[in-house]
């Protein structure tokens, strides 16, 4: 192998490319009933909920922020207000208290 470094490099690259092929079929994001076939009952229920309650009802976005141990509680309110000011955000729920 040491006598033919190009051959070894090409073989190693071919193996790595072959092992990486499944990456082309990856689906990133949160899986929910919206990715299921439209013929299933749970997908139809998902679509009915989205139609009845509006976009985002089936997949609310959860934002977690670590402010450290001595953080100012007003910072979370400022962040919530900034998020609520975005025109694409329908509502912001109150922050949950961290349990220790």
C-alpha positions in Angstrom: 0.0 0.0 0.0 2.8 2.4 0.8 4.2 1.8 -2.7 1.0 3.1 -4.3 -0.3 6.0 -2.3 -2.6 7.2 -5.1 -4.3 3.9 -5.4 -4.9 3.8 -1.7 -6.2 7.3 -1.6 -8.6 6.6 -4.5 -9.8 3.4 -2.8 -10.3 5.2 0.6 -12.2 8.0 -1.2 -14.4 5.5 -3.0 -15.3 3.8 0.3 -16.1 7.1 2.0 -18.3 8.3 -0.8 -20.1 4.9 -0.8 -20.7 5.2 3.0 -21.9 8.8 2.5 -24.6 8.0 -0.1 -27.4 7.8 2.6 -26.9 11.5 3.4 -28.6 12.3 0.1 -31.9 10.9 1.4 -31.8 12.6 4.8 -34.8 14.5 5.9 -34.0 17.1 8.4 -36.5 18.8 10.7 -39.2 17.7 13.1 -41.2 14.7 11.9 -44.9 14.9 12.3 -48.1 13.7 10.6 -47.6 16.4 7.9 -44.9 14.2 6.3 -47.2 11.1 6.1 -49.1 10.2 2.9 -52.4 12.1 2.5 -54.4 8.8 2.4 -53.8 8.1 6.1 -56.4 9.2 8.7 -53.8 10.8 11.0 -52.6 13.0 8.1 -56.2 14.0 7.3 -56.6 14.9 11.0 -53.4 16.9 10.8 -54.6 18.8 7.8 -58.0 19.5 9.4 -56.4 20.9 12.5 -54.1 23.1 10.4 -57.1 24.4 8.4 -59.2 25.0 11.5 -56.7 26.6 13.8 -54.2 28.1 11.3 -50.6 27.6 10.3 -48.2 26.5 13.1 -50.9 24.9 15.3 -49.5 21.4 14.6 -45.9 22.3 15.1 -45.3 25.0 17.7 -41.7 26.3 18.0 -40.1 25.9 21.4 -37.2 28.2 22.2 -35.0 27.4 25.2 -32.6 30.0 26.5 -29.9 29.4 29.1 -29.3 32.7 30.9 -27.0 31.3 33.6 -27.5 31.3 37.3 -27.6 35.0 38.1 -29.6 36.2 35.0 -32.0 39.1 35.0 -35.6 37.8 34.7 -36.4 40.9 32.6 -34.2 39.6 29.8 -36.7 36.7 29.1 -39.5 39.2 28.8 -37.4 41.3 26.4 -36.7 38.2 24.3 -40.4 37.2 24.3 -41.4 40.7 23.3 -38.9 40.7 20.4 -40.2 37.3 19.2 -43.9 38.4 19.5 -43.1 41.5 17.4 -42.2 39.3 14.4 -45.1 39.4 11.9 -44.9 35.7 11.4 -45.4 34.8 15.0 -49.1 34.3 16.1 -48.5 34.2 19.8 -45.9 33.7 22.6 -46.7 31.6 25.6 -45.4 32.6 29.1 -42.1 31.3 30.0 -41.9 28.2 32.1 -40.0 28.2 35.4 -37.0 25.9 35.6 -37.3 23.3 38.3 -34.2 22.4 40.3 
